[in-house]
Amino acid sequence: MKFMMFVCTDTEPDTDPDAAPDIEQWVAERDARGQRLEGSVLAPPSGATTVRVRGGELLLSDGPFAETKEVIVGFDILECADLDEAVEVARAHPMAYGGRIELRPFADLD
């Protein structure tokens, strides 16, 4: 199963920042196991462009559409046997300690 893993900030990080694993090690291990298909850090929300079409008119705005304290700072596309495996992959990510991770399966459109 493929999962989109959103890597997000959080207003309530773990109180022990030293507990978080090393990101380079996490990436290397997931890549070696074939669990991480792709991933990247994203530019800050100030670099976002929101695209909408209303009444046939293109509306562009700078930055995110919604004001929020939590932001998506990166993503990874995972290939895992099931949700349990994806949770274990996410649990080992450093941002599970300092931020939060959202896992979302890709929809099966067949």
LINJO-V590463 format. One record per pair of residues at least 12 apart in sequence whose C-alpha atoms are under 6 Angstrom apart, sorted by the first residue. I is the first residue (numbers start at 1). J is the second residue. D is the distance in whole Angstrom. If there is no record, write none. Layout:
[[I,J,D] [I,J,D]]
This chain:
[[1,79,6] [1,80,5] [1,81,6] [2,78,6] [2,79,5] [2,105,6] [2,106,6] [3,77,6] [3,78,5] [3,104,5] [3,105,4] [3,106,6] [4,77,5] [4,103,6] [4,104,5] [5,75,6] [5,76,5] [5,102,6] [5,103,5] [6,75,5] [6,101,6] [6,102,5] [7,72,6] [7,73,6] [7,74,5] [7,75,5] [7,101,5] [8,71,5] [8,72,4] [8,73,5] [8,99,6] [8,100,5] [8,101,6] [9,70,5] [9,71,6] [9,99,4] [10,70,5] [10,99,4] [10,100,6] [13,98,4] [13,99,6] [14,97,5] [14,98,6] [20,94,5] [20,97,6] [21,94,5] [35,78,5] [35,79,5] [35,80,6] [36,77,6] [36,78,5] [37,77,5] [37,78,6] [38,76,6] [38,77,5] [39,75,5] [39,76,4] [40,74,6] [40,75,6] [41,73,6] [41,74,4] [42,73,5] [42,74,5] [45,63,6] [46,63,5] [47,63,6] [48,62,6] [48,63,4] [48,64,6] [49,61,6] [49,62,5] [49,63,5]]
